[in-house]
Amino acid sequence: MEINLIPFVAEALSVNKRIYKDIDKIYNNDKLKFIKLAKHNEFYNHVMSQEGNVEQEYYFKKVLGILEGTNFDEDVLEGVLLILKKGWRYTYTYVCNHSQVNVSIFLNRLIKKYKGIDNLSDDELNSNVIVLLILSTYFEKEINREDEMYNTYINSCAMRLEHYKNFNRINLNNITKEQKELINKLELKLKAHEKISPITPSSHRLDIDKQKGLLVDISKLTKDDKNFLPFEYIGELENISLISIIGDDYFKQRDIQELIYTYSQFQNEETINYDDFFRYIYPAIELRYLYREYRNAKKYFFENFDEELYNEISNKEIENKEIKKNNIILQDENEKLKLELEKLEKENKKLKLEINKREDYKSEIIPLREFIFNLDDIEDYKTEMLDYNKLKSLNAIIVGGHPKWQNKMKEYLPNCKFISIDMLQFDTKIINSVDVVFIYTNYLNHAMYYKIINIIREKGLRLEYLKSNINIEIILNQIYNFIKE
């Protein structure tokens, strides 16, 4: 059985952080050559190169180019052997001290060295076996190909490569009629569920009577509420908003059906438990959104970083050849100036981005800060101070508030537009021409708040907060004071 072991060697080196500096040392000697070699390798954009984290994929691609370089450069080959010796010292010594290599015997000794297989990760186990085989081949040691563990490993490599040819095993096109019917049934149940939205990442809807403005009334929460709501706050631990990351790139129907299938493939009409299904689908939606965005982030990084680096290095090589013909001293000075210029441009861009971020931050945080500072102020309201004609002509958006409250406010503010908290799919064009956006905090949910904040940020609109009060006149007085300013 002939198997290309190159991707397995690249994978082994990419997960061993102890040798990263040694890989960089070889790679940095001739980046352009190694980038070209790596890009022409069939595994450069293969699934195996993309399964790990960003750092692992980064080194997987570097190693591919280096391994290709060993075919015609003895210095590169010697460098790789030194890396294997450093990264897998026990395996290297084992190969050197044995004329015949038996994988089963080697693994038994390796496991004893680590005092049990539980002390060896899968990456460590697999990397030691592939390094064992590569070094044995290089040093022309006899490999026992009848050994059971040898054949098990080779077969697993072959099966893995075959698996990648049909990577997406969960394929709705290949399901049975019964599975399709069960998926459709679960999809209808999900759509009819009052509290779970199958599309948005923040998919658990909390009843209005369980909220106190932006806070939650814990005493009114159900068991499901308590199970699902913690997921909404996990992102805050890492200062990441899943809603902001996703934007409007919501799941399509097929995406939801595939999630349902991952659950229903282990069920049938008799065994299905709908409560268990609903408890599964909520975190499943958030997890898939995170997986997808992480994949997109990696793709964006390598598409931009790789191409920019490749083009930059190519241009540098051409410039270097031209400069060397004229004057080596001038070349050195020129290179230093270019590096300084690039550094200044990067710093300039960074400063511009920082300024833009601060402007966005100020436009959002100042009204919120003033709102919080004034929460305890006593309202000093006088009827004669209000100019009702000015209020009637006000061109604004008011977000939040109970429908009855909004209807009452419309009598005084006929020119304003009101957005209720259940209108998440409202037409954002209505905000284009308004003078100010008011957020009424007494009756609001997270999803609507974050959506409005994102729109305000994007369009650069004025934002003001209305303090919670059941007295319509006091609320009108707040609005009037804002527009006077």
N, C-alpha and C positions, 0 to 999 in steps of 0.2 A: 504494500500500500504506500503510494507516494503522497506525502502531505507537505505543504509549504509551512515550515515551522517559524519562518521569519516573524509573522505577527505575534506569535506566542513569546518569542525572545524579546521583541519590542515591548510587549505588555509586561513581562517580568522586570525589565529595566525601568519602565515608567512608574512602577509602584514602589520601587526601592529608593526612598528619599536620601539614603546615606550616600548614594552615588551621583546625585544631581549635579554637584559641582564638577565632578569628573567628566560627566557628559557635556556640560557647558564648555569645559576646557577644550575638548576635541572639537566641538561644534563651532566654537568661536574662531578657530583657526582658519576656517573657510566657510562662512555662513552661506554664501551664494551657491557654492558647489553642493552643499548638503541639502539646501532648500530645493534645488533643482532635482537632485536625486530622489528626495522624499516625495515630491509632487508627482514623479513619474512611477512611483510604486503603487500597485493596485490597492494597497491597504491604507493609503493616506487618508481617504475619507470613508474608510470601511467602518462598519458598526463597531468592530473591536477597538478602533481608535477613539470612539466617542462614548464608550460605556462608562468610563471613569469620570472623575471631576475635571475641571479645567486644567489644573496643574498636570494631572496624569496624561490628558490628551496632548498637552503642550510637549511633554517629554516623549510621548509615544511617537509623535511626528518627527521630533529631532532625531530619535534613535533610528527611525526608518532610514533617514538619509545617511547616518553614520554606518549602519549595517551594509547599505548598498556600497558605501565607499570602501569597505574592507575587501571587495572583490578585485580592486586594482591598486590599492594603496597599502603597502606593508606597515607604514607608520600608524595608520588608522587601525589596522588589524591588531597591532601590538597594544595600542591604546585601549581597545575593547577588551582584550585579554586581561589587562591590568584592572579594568573596571570589574570584570567578572570575578577576578581573584579577590578584590576588595569587598565586593558586595556579597559574595558567597564563598567565604574563605574555607569553611568546612568542606563544601562540595568540591572546590578546586583541589584541596589537599587529598580528598578521597580519590579523585580521578587520577591524580599523579602517582598515588601509591598502589594502584591496582591495574593489573594487565587486562583483566576482564571485569566488565561492569554489569552488575545485576541490580535492576531497579528495586526489586523487593527487599534484597539485603540492605541496600543503601537506605531505603525508607525506614526500615526497622531500626537501623543505627541512628538515623536522624531523629526519629521520634524519641528514642531513649535519651539522646543528647538533650532534647528539650523537655525531658521528664513527662512525656505524655502527649498524645496527639491534640489534646485540648489546648495546649500551649502554642500550637502552630496554627496560624490563620490559613485560609484557603490560598491566599496570594503567596504566602511563604512556601507552602507545600508545593504548589504548582510551579513556582519560579525555580525552586531547587531541582525539580525533576527536569525541566527544560534546559537549565544550565548544565546539569549532569550529562544530558544527551549531547548538547552542543560541544562541550569540552571533550567528551569521550571521542566524538567524531574528529575534532581538530587534532587531538593527540594520538589518533589512530588506535584507540583502545577498543578491544572487542566488546560489543554489546550483546548480551544474551537476549536475542529476539524471541525466544520461546518463553521467556518469563511472563507470568500472568500479569503482574503489575505494569510491565512495559507495554503489553498489548492493551491493557485497560486504558492506560494513558493515551496511547496513540489513537485508539478507537474514540476516546472522548474528544480528542482534538478534531478528528474527522467529522464526528457528529456535530460538533460545535460549528465548524465551518459550513456544514450542510444546513444546519439550522438557520444560519444567517442569510442563506439564499431565499428563505421564506420567513423573513424575520418577524413579520406581523402575523403571529399565529392566530390571534383573535380576529377573525375575518367574518363579518356578518354575511358575506356572500356564500359561505360554505356551511351555514347552520341548517339543521333539520326543520321541517315544517312545525314540529311540536315546540322546538326551541324558539322559533320565530313567534308563534302564538303566545308563548309565555312572556317573551320580551314585550310584545304589544300590550299584553294585559298589565304587566308591571308599569309600563310607560303611562298607560291611562290612569292607573292608581296614583302614580307620582304627580301627574298633571292635576289631578283632582285634590291632591293634598293641600290643605289650607296653609300650612306653615313652611313648606319646603319649596323653594323655587329651583327647578332643575337646570336653570341657565346661568344665573349670576353666581360669582364665587362666594359672596356672602349670602348663602342660600336659605338660612333659617330666618323666617319672619317672626318677630315677636309681637304678641298682641299689644294694641295701643294702651290698654288699661294697666299693663305691666311696666310702663315707662313713666319716668318722672323727668321730663325734658330730655336731656341727653343721658340721664342715669337710668338704672333698672331697679324696679321694686322687687327685691329678692323674695319677699314673702308670698308673692303671687306666681312665682315660677313653677312650671310643671317639672316632672322628672326629665322629660325630653329637653325642655328649655335648659335645664342645668347641665345636661350632657352635651348639648350643641353649642351653647353660648361661649364656653371657654375657647373654642376654636377661633372665635372672632377676635380674640385678644392675643393669640400666639404671635402674630406678626409684630405686635408692639414690642415684644421682647427683643426683636432684631431691628426695630425702627423701619419696618417695611409694611406698606399697606397693599394687601393683595388686590383690593378694588382699584387702586391707582395703577398697579402694574398691569392689570388686565385691560383697563380702559373699556372700550366697547367691543373688544374682541371676544365675544361670548361664544359658548359652545353652540354648535349646530345640532340638529336633531340626531344625526348619526353618532356624534360624540357621546350623547347621553345614552343612546341605545347600546353602544359598545360598553359603557360602564355598567349598564344593567346586565349585559351578557356576561361580564366577568363574575357577577354574582349568580345569575340564573343558570349558568352552565353546570353548577353543582346541585341544582334543585329540579323538582318537577311539580306538577299541579298538586300532588298529594303532600309533598314535604315543605312547600313554600310557606314562609311565615312573613306576613307583610310588615309587622312591627320590626322584625329583625332587618328586613330589607330597607326600611326607612332609616334605621339607625346606621346601616352600612352606607347608603347613598349620599348622606350629607358629607361626612369626611372624605368619601371617594371623590366627590366633585371638587373639593378644595385641593386634594392631593393631585388630581390630574391637572388642574390649573397650574399648580406649582411645578410639576414635572415638565409641563409644556413650556412654561416661561423659562425654566432653567435650561432646557434644550435650546430655546430661541436665543437666550443670552450667550450660550457657548457658540452657537452658529454665528451670531453677530460678531463676537470677539474674533473668531478665527477667520471669518471672511474679510474683516477689515484689517486686523493686525497682520495677518499672514500676507495679504496682497500688498499692504503698505510697506511692510518690511522687505518683501521680495523686490518691489519696485525701487525702494530706497537703496537697497544694497546693489542692485543692478546699476543704478545711476552713479553710485559712488565708485563702482569698479571702472566704469567708463571715464569718469572724471579723473580718477587716480592715474590711469594710463596716460592720459593727455598731459597731466601736470608733471608726471615723472620725466617725460621727454624734455621738458623745458628746464625745470629747476626743482630739485628735491626739497630744498629749504622752503621755497615758495609753496610747495604742496603742503608741507607741515603746517605752515601759517594759515593757509587757506582752509585746511580741515578744522583747525582750531576755531577760526572765525565762524565757520558754518555751524559747528556744534554749539557755539555760544548763541548764534542767531536762532537756531532751532529751540534752544533752551528758553530764550527770551520770548519767542513766539508762543511757546507752550505756556509760559507764565502769564503772558498777556491774555491768551484765551481763557486760562484759568481764572484770572481776575475779572474778565468780562462776564464769565459764567457766574462768578461769585456775586458780582454787582446785580445781575439779573435776578439771581435767587433772593438776594436781600430785598430787592424792590417788591418781589412777589410776597416775601415773608412779611414786610412792613404793611402791605395793603391788606393782609389777612389778620395779622396779629394785633395791630393797633386798635381797630374797632372791638376785637374780642377782649383786649386788655381793658379798654375803657368800659366795656359792658360789665366785666367782672368787678372792677373797682366801684362801679355805681350801683351794684346789686342791692346794697343796704341803704341807699339814699332814699329819703322820704320824698314822695312825689309832691311837688308844689304846683298843683294844677289850678288854673283860673280860666273859667269859660270865656271871658272877654278877651283873653290873649290869643285865642285861635282864629285864624283866618280860614273859614270853611271854603271859600272860593278857591283859595290857593291849594287847599287839600284836594278839592275836586279836580283840579287841573294836574295833579301830581302824576307823572309818568314813571311808575315803579313796578317792581315785582315783589310780591309778598309770599314767602314760603313758610308753610306750616300752619298750625291752627286747626281746630275742629271745624268741620263743614258749616255748622251753625254759626260759629264765630266768624268765619270767612264771609258768609252771606250777610251778616250784620255789618261787617266792615265795608262791603261793596256799596252799601247805601251812602257812606261818607266818601268813599274813594272810587267813584265810578270809572275813572280813567286808568286805574291800576289793574294789573293781572295777578290772579291768585293761583298758586300751585299747591294742591293738596299732597299729603305725604304718600298717597298710594298711586300718584301719577309719575312713577319712575321712568316711563317711556315717553314723557312729554316732548313736544317739538321744541328743541333748544333755540330755534329761530326767534321765538317770542321775546327772548332776552336781548336780542341784538340792539334794539333802539331805546332801551330804558335808561333812566338817569341813575337809578340806585336799586340795590337789591336788599330787602329787609328779611331777616330770618327771625321768626317768632318761635322762641325756644320751648314754649309750654306744651307743644304737640308736634313732635318731630321724631324721626328715626335715623339711625346711622346711615343707611343706604342713601336716603334723600339728602342728608347733610353733606356727605362726601361728594355726591354728584354735583350739587350746587356749588360747593367750594371749588371743585375742579373747573367748572364752567367759568366762574368768576375769575379764577386765576388765569385761565386761557384768554379771556376777553378783556382783562384789565378793568373790571367794573368796580364801582364803589360798593362797599358792603357795610351794613349796619345791623346790629342785633336789637331786637325788641324784648324788653323784660316781660316776664310772665305776669299777667294781670287780667282779671276778669272784667275790669271796668273799661269799657270801650273808650270812654272819654280820655282816660289816662294814656291809653295806647295811642290815641290820635294826638295827644299832646306830645308824646315822645317823637312821633313821626314829624310833627310840625317843627319841633326844636331842631331835628336833624336837617330838615330842608331849609330852615332859616340860615343855617351855617353854610 
